[in-house]
Amino acid sequence: MEEKREHAVSLVNRQTLTLQGVEHVDNFDDDTIVLNTTLGSLTIRGHNLRIQTLDLETGLFVAVGEFESIVYGKKRPPSGDSSNAWKKIWR
């Protein structure tokens, strides 16, 4: 059984963002970064955003810039939960 990584967020002076539990970067530009984390999607907005560190093996992510918002999307169901797939089929 795969061990679930811990998820943690640290924002220092709205200029340095450190995350633990990042699984994938979906999209990024100077104003928006969209990540997939152990707790679901995470959208980061601001200005002059730059990714400094991305280590998907450990889940470590560090970005710098002028951060305005950090917003979580809906939490994903556990990977073994097939009930949502059936709900979508029978709608």
QUIPEGI-V126733 format. One record per residue. N is the residue number from 1. RES is the residue in three letters. SS is DSSP state (h for helix, s for strand, l for the rest). BURIAL is + if it has 24 or more other ideal C-beta (glycine too) atoms within 12 Angstrom, else -. Layout:
BEGIN
n = (N	N)
res = (RES	RES)
ss = (SS	SS)
burial = (BURIAL	BURIAL)
END
This chain:
BEGIN
n = (1	2	3	4	5	6	7	8	9	10	11	12	13	14	15	16	17	18	19	20	21	22	23	24	25	26	27	28	29	30	31	32	33	34	35	36	37	38	39	40	41	42	43	44	45	46	47	48	49	50	51	52	53	54	55	56	57	58	59	60	61	62	63	64	65	66	67	68	69	70	71	72	73	74	75	76	77	78	79	80	81	82	83	84	85	86	87	88	89	90	91)
res = (MET	GLU	GLU	LYS	ARG	GLU	HIS	ALA	VAL	SER	LEU	VAL	ASN	ARG	GLN	THR	LEU	THR	LEU	GLN	GLY	VAL	GLU	HIS	VAL	ASP	ASN	PHE	ASP	ASP	ASP	THR	ILE	VAL	LEU	ASN	THR	THR	LEU	GLY	SER	LEU	THR	ILE	ARG	GLY	HIS	ASN	LEU	ARG	ILE	GLN	THR	LEU	ASP	LEU	GLU	THR	GLY	LEU	PHE	VAL	ALA	VAL	GLY	GLU	PHE	GLU	SER	ILE	VAL	TYR	GLY	LYS	LYS	ARG	PRO	PRO	SER	GLY	ASP	SER	SER	ASN	ALA	TRP	LYS	LYS	ILE	TRP	ARG)
ss = (l	l	l	l	l	l	l	s	s	s	s	s	l	l	l	s	s	s	s	s	l	s	s	s	s	s	s	s	l	l	l	s	s	s	s	s	s	l	l	s	s	s	s	s	s	s	s	s	s	s	s	s	s	s	s	l	l	l	l	s	s	s	s	s	s	s	s	s	s	s	s	s	l	l	l	l	l	l	l	l	l	l	h	h	h	h	h	h	h	l	l)
burial = (-	-	-	-	-	-	+	-	+	-	-	-	-	-	-	-	+	+	+	+	+	+	+	-	+	-	-	+	-	-	-	+	+	+	+	+	+	+	+	-	+	+	+	+	+	+	-	-	+	+	+	-	-	-	-	-	-	-	+	+	+	+	+	+	+	-	+	-	-	+	-	-	-	-	-	-	-	-	-	-	-	-	-	-	-	-	-	-	-	-	-)
END
